[in-house]
Amino acid sequence: MSAGDISWVIVATALVMLMTPALGFFYGGLVRKKNLVSTIVQCVVIYAIIAVVWALWGYSMVFGPSINGFIGDLSLFGLNSLSITTVNPALAAGIPELLFFAFQLQFAAITPALMIGAFAERIKFRSLLIFSVVWVTFIYVPIAHWVWNPDGWLRAIGAIDFAGGIVVHIAAGFSALAAALVIGRRKGCSTPWKEHMKTLDKTQEKPTNIPYVILGAALLWFGWFGFNAGSALSANELAVSALVTTNLAAAAAAVSWMLMDWLNKGKPSAVGVSIGAVVGLVAITPAAGYVTVTSALIIGLLAGIISNIVASWRMGRSRIDDTLDVFACHGMGGLWGSIATGIFATATINGVNGLLSGNPAQLVAQLVAVAVVVPFAIAGTYVLMKLVNVFSPLRVSPEAEDAGLDLSEHGEEAYCLD
């Protein structure tokens, strides 16, 4: 084992852990004041619950010995056979497997937290907790096994995902779309959002705390260096490359989203810049350890444009109430980034060539992975939400929704100024 590798992955693990509460502030700033506390605490408690799930059976089912490439067995249930000196060279040669477990926990925890933005302001706390456990078990775990386990079947056909474009962002983004459809629109949202806005007092629909949005985005950007550069699992030149490409893609997407808003709305918004940066981080995640800095800039610029267009379509023309545009940002950002990995990957960075380097088979492998994971996430989430709703209704009552989830679900308020 390497002391340098251990030190770096410990730091990266801490950086990625920071991202889940950062996401809470990012989402919390975007919702209405009466739902601020509930949105932040949902992220925090999801982290706590999934940490337990990951230790008991999640890690074993993802990274344990594979059953025909589809799922791991339960031989590592409760981490029963891992000691502080256990090393698994197939997963990470330079660090204890217990540290690899801790690093991967951060990915498993933030993924269901990403989805809460799609049904923010209207889900029961108890039902959310149940859904998070079953979703991680039956959606996240199989996808992660297929892509990241050394014997996973998508990995065997050549699909690559450096830090979670497929496993985290496509899975969460497309699951969020299904969840928004099952739970339904917020009270009073019976028309496309653009028309709905004309009938309401717009001050009631604006983000409650834009500084929180900016703070959350900044902390996500900071933590994402651990997310992507940490996925090198070593303190080496690949980690450096992933860190640089991550930073440049985020910057490029922040600029392109800002310019799209400036062009379409007449003003560059602080919220738009923040969302754009996150979209760039999403898009570069699968590619960070495979592409050059020039490719990272292209991926980021196009990600900001693509996600902005999809978010504008959702708001102006559809009846989908994906409250915080999880599908547009994480689903479409992850989709573009995963495909772009098959286009721009180069062996000079990490031994894998993509389409532009003369290997069209890599693009085909990426497309196959996307074509499998997208419908699996949508259909699986739809079924799971319907089942959870039978035993624990998903939506709060209309009266609770009017009062806000802070009071109705937690008996607390964000601001007590008396």
C-alpha positions, 0 to 999 in steps of 0.5 A, spaced: 500 500 500 502 507 498 501 512 504 501 517 498 495 514 495 491 513 502 492 520 504 489 522 497 483 518 497 482 519 504 482 527 502 477 525 496 472 521 500 472 527 505 471 532 499 465 528 496 462 527 503 461 534 503 457 534 496 451 531 499 450 537 504 452 542 499 447 539 494 442 540 500 444 548 500 443 548 492 436 545 492 434 549 498 436 555 496 432 554 489 425 552 493 420 556 496 422 558 503 416 554 507 420 548 504 427 550 505 429 546 511 425 540 509 429 540 502 436 540 506 435 535 511 432 530 506 439 530 503 443 529 510 438 524 512 439 520 505 446 520 506 445 517 513 441 512 511 444 510 505 451 509 509 448 504 513 445 500 507 451 501 503 455 497 509 450 492 510 449 489 503 450 495 498 457 494 497 457 487 497 452 487 492 456 492 487 463 490 489 462 483 491 464 476 487 459 477 481 454 472 479 454 472 472 456 479 471 449 482 473 449 482 481 454 481 487 453 476 492 452 477 499 459 474 502 461 481 504 455 483 508 456 487 513 463 488 511 464 482 515 471 479 512 474 486 511 480 488 515 484 494 515 489 491 512 485 487 506 487 490 499 483 488 493 488 489 487 482 488 482 479 494 485 484 499 488 491 496 489 494 502 493 489 503 498 485 498 503 479 496 501 476 499 507 478 506 504 475 504 497 468 502 501 468 509 504 470 512 498 464 509 494 459 510 499 459 517 498 457 516 490 451 511 493 449 516 498 449 522 493 445 519 488 438 518 491 439 525 494 440 528 487 433 525 485 429 529 491 429 536 486 424 532 481 419 532 487 421 537 492 416 540 496 410 535 495 413 528 498 412 525 505 418 524 509 417 517 511 415 515 504 422 518 501 426 514 506 423 508 504 423 509 497 431 511 498 432 505 501 429 500 495 431 505 490 439 504 492 438 496 493 434 495 486 436 501 481 443 503 483 446 497 486 445 493 479 447 499 475 453 500 479 455 492 479 454 492 471 459 498 470 464 498 476 465 491 478 471 488 474 466 482 472 460 487 470 457 485 464 457 492 461 464 493 463 465 486 459 463 489 453 467 495 454 463 501 457 467 506 461 465 511 466 470 514 470 466 517 476 459 516 475 456 519 469 452 513 467 452 510 474 450 516 478 447 522 473 444 518 468 441 513 473 438 519 478 436 524 472 432 519 468 429 516 475 427 523 477 423 523 470 419 517 472 419 520 479 416 526 477 411 523 473 408 518 478 408 523 484 405 529 479 405 536 479 405 541 485 398 543 487 395 548 482 400 546 476 395 543 471 398 547 465 405 548 462 410 551 467 410 558 463 403 558 463 402 557 470 407 562 472 402 567 469 397 566 474 401 566 480 404 571 484 411 570 481 414 572 488 412 566 491 415 562 486 422 565 486 428 561 489 428 563 496 435 564 497 440 565 491 446 566 496 445 559 498 444 556 491 451 560 489 454 557 496 451 550 494 454 550 487 461 553 489 461 547 494 459 542 489 464 544 485 470 544 490 467 537 492 467 535 485 475 535 485 474 529 490 469 526 486 473 525 479 480 526 481 479 521 487 476 516 482 483 515 479 484 512 486 491 514 486 496 520 487 498 520 480 498 524 474 491 521 472 488 524 478 491 531 476 488 530 469 481 529 472 482 535 476 484 539 470 478 537 466 473 537 471 475 544 473 475 547 465 468 543 463 465 546 469 467 553 467 465 552 460 458 550 462 457 556 467 459 560 461 455 557 456 449 557 460 450 564 462 450 566 455 444 562 453 440 565 459 443 572 456 440 571 449 433 568 451 432 572 457 435 578 456 439 578 463 445 573 465 442 570 472 446 568 478 442 562 478 443 560 471 451 561 472 451 556 478 446 551 475 451 551 468 457 550 473 453 544 476 451 541 469 459 542 466 461 537 472 455 532 471 457 532 463 465 531 465 464 526 470 464 519 466 470 522 461 474 526 466 480 521 466 479 519 459 479 526 455 484 532 454 483 539 456 481 541 449 475 536 449 473 537 456 472 544 454 468 542 448 464 537 453 462 543 458 460 548 453 455 543 449 453 541 456 451 548 458 447 549 451 444 542 451 441 542 458 439 549 458 435 547 452 431 541 455 430 545 461 427 551 457 423 546 453 420 542 460 418 549 463 415 552 457 412 546 453 411 540 457 406 538 463 412 535 467 413 538 474 421 536 475 421 542 480 429 543 480 430 540 473 434 534 475 432 530 468 435 536 464 441 537 468 443 530 471 439 526 466 441 529 459 448 532 462 450 525 464 447 522 457 451 527 453 458 526 457 457 518 457 456 519 449 462 524 449 466 519 453 466 514 447 467 520 442 473 524 445 477 518 449 484 518 448 489 512 450 494 518 451 490 519 457 488 513 460 489 507 455 482 508 451 481 511 444 474 513 442 471 515 436 476 521 434 482 517 435 480 511 431 476 506 435 468 507 433 467 501 438 468 505 444 462 509 442 458 503 440 459 500 447 457 507 451 451 507 447 449 500 449 450 502 456 446 508 455 441 504 452 440 499 457 441 504 463 436 509 461 430 504 460 432 500 466 432 507 471 425 509 468 421 503 468 424 500 475 423 507 478 416 507 476 414 501 479 418 502 485 414 508 486 408 505 485 409 499 490 412 504 495 405 508 494 401 502 496 404 501 503 406 509 504 403 514 500 408 518 497 404 525 497 403 530 503 396 532 503 394 539 500 393 542 506 400 540 508 403 542 501 400 549 502 403 550 509 410 547 507 414 541 508 418 545 514 412 545 518 407 540 516 413 534 516 418 537 521 415 542 525 420 547 524 421 554 520 427 556 516 427 563 519 424 565 526 425 573 526 420 574 532 
